[in-house]
Amino acid sequence: MIPRQSGRLASVWALLLCALAFGSGCKSKPEPQWVDATLPARSENLVWTVLRQALDRAEFAVGSEADPGQRRIVSGWKVDASPFKGRGFRTKAHVEFSPAPETRDAWAVRVRVEKETNESFKGLDLRYAEWKAAPDDVAAAMRIVQFARSLLGGGEFDVAPEVDRRPPSRSSRPAGELPPELSIEN
């Protein structure tokens, strides 16, 4: 016959093991941190093109998860490897846009840069990478928004007046003679 205390002890251990087993599988990810902006643009195609170029300038590769119909772009992972545990990371950009409410010729844009750190002791060999969710890179998201703003300028695109780009005509000095600023006086 098993004493009553050892039965209670066994149930406590079983409960503790279950809590550890379920607790380790329920690790929470950091909350997504979106950067919101309103960009002046006259067409959806212009916003799409500018956002893709902004991602390209920020060195995020735009791949198959770019969908103009859904007005959504998700880049591929950009990896920054490090030989030290927890120092290497990878980032992925998420961009969404829609017409700005109550504003004509403007678009509401949301940018998020997801980040994961490499917790492997073999940080430079990505075959052994152990990626762990980290807080979003808000500075990188703000940089993408700023690139888009810079590319759009003020939202107005005017054709510049035509400029004569031909080289200036030759001066009236004889061939072989130096210009006055380069002449040598004795």
Secondary structure, DSSP 8 states (H G I E B T S, - for coil): ---HHHHHHHHHHHHHHHHHHHHHHT--------EEEEEE-S-HHHHHHHHHHHHHHTT--EEEEEETTTTEEEE--EEE--SSTTT-EEEEEEEEEEE-TT-TTEEEEEEEEEEEEE--S-TT-GGG--EEEE---HHHHHHHHHHHHHHHTTS----------S-----SS-TT---GGG----
